[in-house]
Amino acid sequence: MSLNQKIFALSWPIILSNISVPLLGLVDTAVLGHLSSADYLAAVALGASLFSFLFWGFGFLRMGTTGVVAQAAGQQHWTQVIQLLQQGIVLALVVASLLLMAQSWLIELGLALLTDDQGLQQLAGQYAGVRIWAAPAVLINYVLLGWFLAQQNSRFSFYMLVLGNSVNIVLDLWFVLGLGWDVKGVALASLLADYLVLLVGGYLAWRHILCLQIDYPDKLRGQLRVSLGRFSDYQTLLKVNHQLLVRTWVLLFGMAFFTAQGARLGADVLAANAILLQMVMFVSYALDGLAHSAEALVGQSTGAKRIDELKAIVSRSLLLSLLAAGFFSVCYGLFGVSLASLMTDLPEVLLLVDQYLLWVVLIPIFAAASYLFDGVYIGLTRADVMRNTTVLATGLYLLVWYLSQGLGNQGLWFAFTLFALLRSLGLYWHYRWRLKFAE
């Protein structure tokens, strides 16, 4: 199989499954955007921003799992592959338990930081009070997705995400439009879908383990039981994960900051920004398909010490990412307002979308390299590079926002677009420097 065929075979299920995630967000936006007030859409935008921070803030459970498992699989250490799955699930349950115990404080503080509008806080609080109970399922699903991707089993990830998001969309339509549950209906649909994905993912993982060729299964079970309770055996995961934790939280802070500043410009601006961000997220999830395939391919090439293959994978994947980003930019430039009109019929919101659409046209091209190199560095288990570039880019993003506050929402979008570009430039520069150093 040629390199192009290998990348495509691994990427297409991930791209399709990833697209189902922002598609769900688009459906949420469309359902709420056609209700009587922009407040419903604005409230769910705030709630979703909060849970992006609370849940995807622990996205290292997927990313960290992918890198270390891919390298173990590249060395054919199948016992370690299973051990890392167990350890990831234990970490996910610990984090989920902490989130549930602190839920009242986290929700109240988080929404207060995002907006000072009491009405929006109340609506977003209704969403958050339901959504928080999905924490165990969401975090374990991160581990399962990372574990499957690491072994180049993108079909199982595809089954999990497409099934879960399809069910979520159907429940969204039923709960909100059929039963009139507005923001609570959106949250409940997500909650039920997350637990369905967990059941399916657990079954697929059990099937996959049975297919692994492992000698001495009785001895292996004993080793795994001992390893599960021994803290020192978690060091491989924790070493990568604490760096990814900082990187992810800083990145999500940048996203949450954008939402919070938009909220201070009014509910209509917040609703328009929510629609435009859904378009940005659609691109990021689609391009993440190539990044996720790079995680697995780079990780296994690194584990097997095939450096020339690694370089070829990165070069080819970067080219494909830039071509795909250009395609999305052209589509948004031509059809962006028409797409937005599918998500809301509120004229004041659509007018604002048209004013700020240019930024959504630029972001795919500026951000494409950052998406791809996130995957590359996860495969290399060099999360420190991701952390450092994200922290630097965020600092400059905040500085530019501060200096451009007089431009209102245009200044906010300018700073956010620059943030995407800086991450791309930082990661690409370090990749080129690192390869020369390695040689």
VMD Tcl script that draws the C-alpha trace (Angstrom):
set ca {
  {0.00 0.00 0.00}
  {1.42 3.42 -1.00}
  {1.80 6.21 1.54}
  {-1.11 8.15 0.01}
  {-3.32 5.07 0.23}
  {-2.26 4.43 3.82}
  {-3.03 8.01 4.87}
  {-6.36 7.98 3.04}
  {-7.40 4.56 4.38}
  {-6.79 5.71 7.94}
  {-8.09 9.27 7.47}
  {-11.43 8.88 5.74}
  {-13.28 7.15 8.60}
  {-11.82 9.70 11.03}
  {-12.78 12.65 8.82}
  {-16.35 11.39 8.42}
  {-16.72 10.62 12.12}
  {-15.11 13.93 13.11}
  {-17.44 15.88 10.83}
  {-20.37 14.35 12.72}
  {-19.21 16.25 15.85}
  {-19.54 19.81 14.46}
  {-22.58 18.63 12.50}
  {-24.16 18.01 15.87}
  {-23.21 21.53 16.91}
  {-24.70 22.88 13.70}
  {-27.96 21.04 14.41}
  {-28.02 22.36 17.98}
  {-27.47 25.84 16.61}
  {-30.11 25.44 13.90}
  {-32.73 24.06 16.29}
  {-32.21 26.81 18.86}
  {-31.61 29.51 16.26}
  {-35.16 29.09 14.99}
  {-36.76 29.55 18.41}
  {-38.35 32.84 19.40}
  {-35.28 34.45 21.01}
  {-31.53 34.57 20.42}
  {-31.13 34.02 24.18}
  {-31.58 30.24 23.80}
  {-28.78 30.02 21.25}
  {-26.58 32.36 23.28}
  {-27.18 30.34 26.48}
  {-26.21 27.03 24.86}
  {-23.15 28.73 23.31}
  {-22.10 29.72 26.84}
  {-22.88 26.28 28.26}
  {-21.06 24.53 25.44}
  {-18.06 26.81 25.97}
  {-18.03 25.91 29.67}
  {-18.11 22.19 28.92}
  {-15.49 22.50 26.23}
  {-13.29 23.69 29.06}
  {-14.49 21.14 31.64}
  {-14.54 18.10 29.33}
  {-12.09 18.80 26.53}
  {-9.83 20.31 29.16}
  {-9.10 16.67 29.91}
  {-8.76 15.79 26.23}
  {-5.22 14.69 27.08}
  {-6.92 11.40 27.98}
  {-7.38 10.83 24.24}
  {-4.27 12.53 22.91}
  {-1.92 11.12 25.52}
  {-3.32 7.63 25.07}
  {-2.85 7.77 21.29}
  {0.83 8.70 21.39}
  {2.04 6.18 23.97}
  {-0.16 3.33 22.71}
  {0.92 3.92 19.09}
  {4.57 3.64 20.09}
  {3.86 0.49 22.13}
  {1.98 -0.99 19.16}
  {4.86 -0.06 16.84}
  {7.11 -2.16 19.11}
  {4.41 -4.89 19.30}
  {4.22 -4.66 23.10}
  {0.61 -5.84 23.28}
  {0.59 -6.30 27.05}
  {1.47 -2.64 27.45}
  {-1.22 -1.70 24.93}
  {-3.90 -3.29 27.13}
  {-2.32 -1.93 30.31}
  {-2.43 1.62 28.95}
  {-6.13 1.24 28.16}
  {-6.88 0.18 31.71}
  {-4.81 2.99 33.18}
  {-6.48 5.55 30.94}
  {-9.94 4.41 32.07}
  {-8.92 4.64 35.74}
  {-7.62 8.19 35.21}
  {-10.85 9.12 33.40}
  {-12.99 7.85 36.29}
  {-10.90 9.75 38.85}
  {-11.23 13.02 36.91}
  {-14.97 12.49 36.29}
  {-15.56 11.88 40.00}
  {-13.81 15.13 40.88}
  {-15.88 17.06 38.33}
  {-19.14 15.65 39.67}
  {-18.23 16.41 43.27}
  {-17.33 20.01 42.41}
  {-20.11 20.57 39.87}
  {-22.06 23.31 41.69}
  {-18.97 25.43 42.25}
  {-17.58 24.84 38.74}
  {-20.83 25.70 36.97}
  {-21.57 28.79 39.04}
  {-18.04 30.18 38.75}
  {-17.66 29.26 35.08}
  {-20.86 30.96 33.96}
  {-20.13 34.03 36.09}
  {-16.78 34.39 34.31}
  {-18.39 33.96 30.88}
  {-21.23 36.48 31.25}
  {-22.75 38.92 33.72}
  {-26.22 38.63 32.14}
  {-28.38 36.96 34.81}
  {-30.93 35.71 32.29}
  {-28.28 34.00 30.18}
  {-26.63 32.58 33.31}
  {-29.94 31.01 34.36}
  {-30.60 29.43 30.94}
  {-27.00 28.23 30.60}
  {-27.20 26.84 34.15}
  {-30.17 24.66 33.14}
  {-28.07 23.23 30.31}
  {-25.03 22.72 32.55}
  {-26.96 21.02 35.35}
  {-27.88 18.19 32.99}
  {-24.74 18.03 30.85}
  {-22.30 17.61 33.77}
  {-23.59 14.09 34.46}
  {-22.12 12.91 31.17}
  {-18.59 13.37 32.58}
  {-17.77 9.65 33.18}
  {-18.95 8.63 29.71}
  {-17.28 11.52 27.89}
  {-13.88 11.02 29.53}
  {-13.81 7.23 29.13}
  {-14.84 7.70 25.49}
  {-11.78 9.92 25.02}
  {-9.57 7.05 26.20}
  {-11.29 4.51 23.95}
  {-11.06 6.75 20.89}
  {-7.36 7.39 21.48}
  {-6.70 3.69 22.04}
  {-8.39 2.69 18.78}
  {-6.68 5.43 16.76}
  {-3.26 4.47 18.11}
  {-3.65 1.02 16.61}
  {-4.82 2.46 13.27}
  {-8.30 1.09 13.93}
  {-10.17 4.15 12.73}
  {-13.28 2.14 11.85}
  {-14.16 1.61 15.51}
  {-13.76 5.34 16.22}
  {-15.99 5.96 13.22}
  {-18.69 3.65 14.56}
  {-18.61 5.28 17.99}
  {-18.77 8.90 16.90}
  {-21.22 8.56 14.02}
  {-23.65 6.45 16.04}
  {-23.47 8.74 19.06}
  {-23.86 11.96 17.11}
  {-26.63 10.58 14.90}
  {-28.63 9.58 17.98}
  {-27.86 12.97 19.52}
  {-29.24 14.80 16.48}
  {-32.45 12.75 16.47}
  {-32.96 13.33 20.20}
  {-32.21 17.05 19.74}
  {-35.01 17.40 17.22}
  {-37.42 15.38 19.34}
  {-36.68 16.99 22.70}
  {-36.48 20.61 21.48}
  {-38.91 20.85 18.57}
  {-41.20 17.98 19.55}
  {-41.36 18.30 23.34}
  {-40.36 21.96 23.73}
  {-37.57 21.34 26.24}
  {-35.28 24.04 24.69}
  {-31.84 24.15 26.42}
  {-32.53 21.22 28.75}
  {-33.52 19.12 25.74}
  {-30.19 19.83 24.02}
  {-28.27 18.86 27.16}
  {-30.28 15.67 27.76}
  {-29.81 14.56 24.15}
  {-26.04 14.91 24.54}
  {-26.08 13.07 27.88}
  {-27.95 10.03 26.54}
  {-25.84 9.88 23.38}
  {-22.58 9.95 25.37}
  {-23.58 6.90 27.40}
  {-24.69 5.05 24.27}
  {-21.24 5.70 22.76}
  {-19.63 4.35 25.95}
  {-21.57 1.09 25.69}
  {-20.67 0.64 22.03}
  {-17.02 1.60 22.59}
  {-16.65 -0.79 25.52}
  {-18.01 -3.65 23.44}
  {-15.69 -2.84 20.52}
  {-12.66 -2.64 22.84}
  {-13.50 -6.05 24.32}
  {-13.74 -7.52 20.80}
  {-10.44 -5.94 19.80}
  {-8.61 -7.30 22.85}
  {-9.81 -10.80 22.01}
  {-8.26 -10.43 18.54}
  {-4.80 -9.46 19.84}
  {-2.28 -12.28 19.68}
  {-1.00 -12.51 23.26}
  {0.77 -15.46 24.88}
  {0.11 -16.63 28.44}
  {-3.27 -14.94 28.97}
  {-3.51 -16.10 32.64}
  {-0.13 -14.61 33.47}
  {-1.10 -11.45 31.60}
  {-4.28 -11.00 33.63}
  {-2.24 -11.20 36.83}
  {0.22 -8.60 35.56}
  {-2.58 -6.26 34.59}
  {-4.30 -6.54 37.97}
  {-1.06 -5.68 39.78}
  {-0.29 -2.82 37.38}
  {-3.74 -1.31 37.84}
  {-3.09 -0.46 41.49}
  {0.59 0.49 41.22}
  {1.05 4.25 40.86}
  {4.52 4.01 39.32}
  {3.06 2.17 36.31}
  {1.06 5.28 35.42}
  {4.17 7.38 34.84}
  {4.23 6.85 31.06}
  {0.74 8.30 30.70}
  {1.15 11.00 33.33}
  {4.42 12.30 31.87}
  {2.74 13.11 28.55}
  {-0.63 14.00 30.01}
  {0.40 16.77 32.40}
  {1.98 18.68 29.50}
  {-1.09 18.10 27.33}
  {-3.27 19.23 30.22}
  {-1.56 22.63 30.34}
  {-1.64 22.99 26.56}
  {-5.31 22.05 26.32}
  {-6.44 24.28 29.17}
  {-4.57 27.26 27.75}
  {-6.05 26.59 24.30}
  {-9.55 26.29 25.73}
  {-9.02 29.42 27.76}
  {-8.42 31.21 24.46}
  {-11.70 29.82 23.09}
  {-13.65 30.61 26.26}
  {-12.16 34.10 26.37}
  {-13.40 34.69 22.83}
  {-16.92 33.59 23.80}
  {-16.90 35.66 26.98}
  {-15.80 38.83 25.19}
  {-18.47 38.26 22.54}
  {-21.07 37.91 25.31}
  {-20.12 41.34 26.62}
  {-21.00 42.80 23.21}
  {-24.61 41.60 23.46}
  {-26.73 38.50 22.85}
  {-26.95 39.11 19.08}
  {-23.16 39.32 18.71}
  {-22.76 36.24 20.88}
  {-25.27 34.34 18.73}
  {-23.55 35.43 15.50}
  {-20.15 34.44 16.87}
  {-21.58 31.07 17.92}
  {-22.70 30.40 14.33}
  {-19.35 31.48 12.89}
  {-17.48 29.37 15.45}
  {-19.53 26.35 14.42}
  {-18.24 26.89 10.89}
  {-14.67 27.15 12.19}
  {-15.11 24.01 14.29}
  {-16.49 22.12 11.29}
  {-13.21 22.75 9.47}
  {-11.07 21.94 12.49}
  {-12.79 18.60 13.04}
  {-12.54 17.70 9.36}
  {-8.82 18.55 9.20}
  {-8.28 16.75 12.50}
  {-8.98 13.58 10.54}
  {-5.58 14.01 8.89}
  {-4.04 15.01 12.21}
  {-5.41 11.92 13.94}
  {-4.09 9.64 11.22}
  {-0.72 11.39 11.61}
  {-0.80 10.64 15.35}
  {-1.06 6.92 14.71}
  {1.30 6.76 11.72}
  {3.96 9.01 13.28}
  {3.69 7.18 16.61}
  {4.18 3.76 15.06}
  {6.99 5.02 12.80}
  {8.68 6.51 15.86}
  {8.27 3.31 17.86}
  {9.74 1.29 14.98}
  {12.47 3.96 14.43}
  {11.56 4.52 10.75}
  {12.53 8.21 10.55}
  {12.42 8.57 6.74}
  {8.88 7.19 6.73}
  {7.94 9.64 9.49}
  {9.16 12.63 7.45}
  {7.26 11.46 4.38}
  {4.06 11.06 6.40}
  {4.33 14.60 7.77}
  {5.09 16.21 4.38}
  {2.26 14.44 2.60}
  {-0.24 15.06 5.39}
  {0.64 18.77 5.56}
  {0.08 19.20 1.83}
  {-3.30 17.46 2.03}
  {-4.29 19.59 5.03}
  {-3.49 22.85 3.24}
  {-5.40 21.78 0.12}
  {-8.43 20.81 2.20}
  {-8.25 24.10 4.13}
  {-8.21 26.06 0.88}
  {-11.31 24.20 -0.28}
  {-13.20 25.10 2.90}
  {-12.13 28.75 2.66}
  {-13.47 29.02 -0.88}
  {-16.75 27.37 0.13}
  {-17.23 29.73 3.06}
  {-16.41 32.74 0.91}
  {-19.05 31.75 -1.62}
  {-21.75 30.22 0.56}
  {-21.06 31.33 4.14}
  {-24.13 33.51 4.63}
  {-26.37 30.89 3.01}
  {-25.03 28.29 5.43}
  {-25.65 30.63 8.36}
  {-29.25 31.13 7.23}
  {-29.79 27.40 7.73}
  {-28.89 27.86 11.39}
  {-30.99 30.92 12.17}
  {-33.68 33.07 10.61}
  {-33.10 36.02 12.94}
  {-32.25 38.93 10.58}
  {-30.19 40.87 13.12}
  {-27.97 37.83 13.70}
  {-27.55 37.11 9.97}
  {-26.52 40.72 9.36}
  {-23.75 40.36 11.94}
  {-22.64 37.03 10.45}
  {-22.17 38.74 7.09}
  {-20.06 41.48 8.69}
  {-17.60 39.04 10.28}
  {-17.55 36.27 7.66}
  {-14.14 37.23 6.25}
  {-12.40 35.94 9.39}
  {-13.98 32.51 8.96}
  {-12.70 32.46 5.37}
  {-9.12 33.15 6.53}
  {-8.93 30.89 9.59}
  {-8.88 27.47 7.82}
  {-5.74 28.36 5.85}
  {-4.04 30.00 8.83}
  {-4.88 27.17 11.25}
  {-4.38 24.10 9.03}
  {-0.74 23.54 9.99}
  {-1.52 23.81 13.72}
  {-4.13 21.05 13.48}
  {-1.75 18.75 11.60}
  {1.29 19.37 13.80}
  {-0.73 18.80 16.95}
  {-1.16 15.26 15.62}
  {2.50 14.95 14.68}
  {3.72 15.98 18.13}
  {1.22 13.71 19.86}
  {2.66 10.82 17.84}
  {6.16 11.90 18.84}
  {4.99 12.22 22.48}
  {6.49 15.73 22.47}
  {3.59 17.45 24.22}
  {6.01 20.00 25.66}
  {6.32 21.62 22.23}
  {2.54 21.86 21.90}
  {2.32 23.37 25.36}
  {5.01 25.98 24.78}
  {3.71 27.19 21.41}
  {0.13 27.40 22.70}
  {1.13 29.40 25.77}
  {3.15 31.84 23.64}
  {0.40 32.21 21.03}
  {-2.22 32.79 23.73}
  {-0.15 35.51 25.36}
  {0.19 37.36 22.05}
  {-3.52 36.80 21.31}
  {-4.49 38.51 24.58}
  {-2.09 41.38 23.91}
  {-3.50 41.97 20.42}
  {-7.08 41.80 21.77}
  {-6.24 44.36 24.45}
  {-4.76 46.76 21.89}
  {-7.68 46.32 19.46}
  {-10.62 46.62 21.87}
  {-11.68 49.83 20.16}
  {-12.56 47.79 17.07}
  {-15.22 45.83 18.96}
  {-16.03 42.39 17.57}
  {-13.81 42.96 14.52}
  {-10.86 43.39 16.86}
  {-11.84 40.24 18.73}
  {-11.93 38.23 15.51}
  {-8.63 39.74 14.37}
  {-6.95 38.62 17.60}
  {-8.51 35.16 17.38}
  {-7.39 34.71 13.76}
  {-3.85 35.79 14.67}
  {-3.93 33.25 17.51}
  {-4.59 30.46 14.97}
  {-1.79 31.68 12.69}
  {0.75 31.96 15.51}
  {0.13 28.37 16.62}
  {0.71 27.15 13.06}
  {3.91 29.12 12.61}
  {5.29 28.09 16.00}
  {4.70 24.38 15.51}
  {6.00 24.38 11.92}
  {9.16 26.26 12.89}
  {9.91 23.84 15.69}
  {9.27 20.82 13.45}
  {11.78 22.02 10.88}
  {14.34 22.82 13.60}
  {13.82 19.48 15.32}
  {14.39 17.42 12.20}
  {17.65 19.20 11.43}
  {18.73 18.68 15.03}
  {17.84 14.97 14.86}
  {19.86 14.51 11.72}
}
mol new
graphics top color blue
foreach p $ca { graphics top sphere $p radius 0.5 }
foreach p [lrange $ca 0 end-1] q [lrange $ca 1 end] { graphics top cylinder $p $q radius 0.2 }
display resetview
